[in-house]
Amino acid sequence: MAASKEPKKYLVGIYDHEDKVVEAVKKVQKDGVKVEEVYSPHPIHHIDTYIGHPRTRIPIAAFMFGATGTILAITMIVFMMKIDWPMIIGGKNPLYPPTMVPVTFEATVLICALGMVATFLITNNMGPGKVEFMFDRRTTDDKYALVVDLEKNTKSAEEISQILIKYGAETTPPPRIVEKS
């Protein structure tokens, strides 16, 4: 019989303004607290660098998918117009470059878009029927949650809670511990 894995404990501080949570992240980390994540109702620019997340490799994936689309489009055009069913359209060579641009562009955009959607779903472990854990439902509306993994910090939950309140976390309700399995 396998032993059940004990749930991880997180301390969640709620903020009511974007500027407050950004300043809190900077100051809390200066006080020696490792911030796990910040949840917000909209993107906050550069918050990932403040938290310490590594730079994303999504642009590299987008380029690779786009290059694949371009190569597939040119290969398709050459095969269709030169090998499979050669035709002269409008008195011009079928591989006249300006006639290839629209198809190549559209195939590049299509393959890149489909590839990026698949990459997003796979890297974020998302799929049909997946229900994501939420630390606080208000982060989908108008609140900002600063989440601290208690296992990755040397300070106690009470000390971290006081630090979060010191830098603007709501006191009603105060920062609370949330368990996530």
For each residue, the residues with C-beta under 8 A, 3 or more apart:
1:
2:
3:
4:
5: 181
6:
7: 179 180 181
8: 149 150 151 179 180 181
9: 149 150 151 157 177 178 179
10: 36 135 147 148 149 150 177 178 179 180
11: 147 148 150 157 160 161 164 175 176 177 178
12: 135 136 145 146 147 148 175 176 177 178
13: 24 145 146 148 161 164 165 169 170 175
14: 136 138 143 144 145 146 169 170 173 175
15: 20 21 24 143 144 145 146 168 169 170
16: 20 142 143 144 170
17: 20 21 144
18: 21 22 40 44 144
19: 22 23
20: 15 16 17 23 24 144 167 168
21: 15 17 18 24 25 38 40 44 144 146 168
22: 18 19 25 26 44 47 50
23: 19 20 26 27 167 168
24: 13 15 20 21 27 28 146 164 167 168 169
25: 21 22 28 29 35 38 47 50 51 146
26: 22 23 29 30 50
27: 23 24 30 31 167
28: 24 25 31 33 35 146 148 163 164 167
29: 25 26 32 33 34 35 50 52
30: 26 27
31: 27 28 163
32: 29 153 154 155
33: 28 29 148 153 155 160 163
34: 29 148 149 152 153
35: 25 28 29 38 51 52 146 147 148
36: 10 51 147 148 149 152
37: 51 147
38: 21 25 35 44 47 51 144 145 146 147
39: 134 135 136 139 144 145 147
40: 18 21 43 44 47 139 144 145
41: 139 140 141 142 143 144
42:
43: 40
44: 18 21 22 38 40 47 144
45:
46: 49 50
47: 22 25 38 40 44 50 51
48: 51 53 56
49: 46 52 53
50: 22 25 26 29 46 47
51: 25 35 36 37 38 47 48
52: 29 35 49
53: 48 49
54:
55:
56: 48 59
57: 60 61
58: 61 62 116 119
59: 56 62 63
60: 57 63 64
61: 57 58 64 65 115 116 119
62: 58 59 65 66 112 115 116
63: 59 60 66 67
64: 60 61 67 68 115
65: 61 62 68 69 111 112 114 115 116 119
66: 62 63 69 70 108 109 111 112
67: 63 64 70 71
68: 64 65 71 72 111 115
69: 65 66 72 73 107 108 109 110 111 112
70: 66 67 73 74 104 107 108
71: 67 68 74 75
72: 68 69 75 76 107 111
73: 69 70 76 77 100 103 104 106 107 108
74: 70 71 77 78 100 104
75: 71 72 78 79
76: 72 73 79 80 103 107
77: 73 74 80 81 95 100 103 104
78: 74 75 81 82 83 95
79: 75 76 82 83 84
80: 76 77 83 84 85
81: 77 78 84 85 86 87 94 95
82: 78 79 86 94 95
83: 78 79 80 86
84: 79 80 81
85: 80 81
86: 81 82 83 94
87: 81 94
88: 91 92 93 94
89: 92 94 99
90:
91: 88
92: 88 89 96 99
93: 88 96
94: 81 82 86 87 88 89 99
95: 77 78 81 82 100
96: 92 93 99 100
97: 100 101
98: 101
99: 89 92 94 96 102
100: 73 74 77 95 96 97 103 104
101: 97 98 104 105
102: 99 105 106
103: 73 76 77 100 106 107
104: 70 73 74 77 100 101 107 108
105: 101 102 108 109
106: 73 102 103 109 110
107: 69 70 72 73 76 103 104 110 111
108: 66 69 70 73 104 105 111 112
109: 66 69 105 106 112 113
110: 69 106 107 113 114
111: 65 66 68 69 72 107 108 114 115
112: 62 65 66 69 108 109 115 116
113: 109 110 116 117
114: 65 110 111 117 118
115: 61 62 64 65 68 111 112 118 119
116: 58 61 62 65 112 113 119 120
117: 113 114 120 121
118: 114 115 121 122
119: 58 61 65 115 116 122 123
120: 116 117 123 124 126
121: 117 118 124 126 127
122: 118 119 125
123: 119 120
124: 120 121
125: 122 130
126: 120 121 130 132
127: 121 130
128:
129:
130: 125 126 127
131:
132: 126
133: 180
134: 39 137 139 140
135: 10 12 39 139 145 147 178 180
136: 12 14 39 139 143 145
137: 134 140 141
138: 14 141 142 143 145
139: 39 40 41 134 135 136 143 144 145
140: 41 134 137
141: 41 137 138
142: 16 41 138
143: 14 15 16 41 136 138 139
144: 14 15 16 17 18 20 21 38 39 40 41 44 139
145: 12 13 14 15 38 39 40 135 136 138 139
146: 12 13 14 15 21 24 25 28 35 38 164 169
147: 10 11 12 35 36 37 38 39 135
148: 10 11 12 13 28 33 34 35 36 153 160 164
149: 8 9 10 34 36 152 153
150: 8 9 10 11 153 157 160 177
151: 8 9
152: 34 36 149
153: 32 33 34 148 149 150 160
154: 32
155: 32 33 159 160 163
156: 159 160
157: 9 11 150 160 161 177
158: 161 162
159: 155 156 162 163
160: 11 33 148 150 153 155 156 157 163 164 175
161: 11 13 157 158 164 165 174 175
162: 158 159 165 166
163: 28 31 33 155 159 160 166 167
164: 11 13 24 28 146 148 160 161 167 169 175
165: 13 161 162 168 169 171 174 175
166: 162 163
167: 20 23 24 27 28 163 164
168: 15 20 21 23 24 165
169: 13 14 15 24 146 164 165 174 175
170: 13 14 15 16 173 174
171: 165 174
172:
173: 14 170 176
174: 161 165 169 170 171
175: 11 12 13 14 160 161 164 165 169
176: 11 12 173
177: 9 10 11 12 150 157
178: 9 10 11 12 135
179: 7 8 9 10
180: 7 8 10 133 135
181: 5 7 8
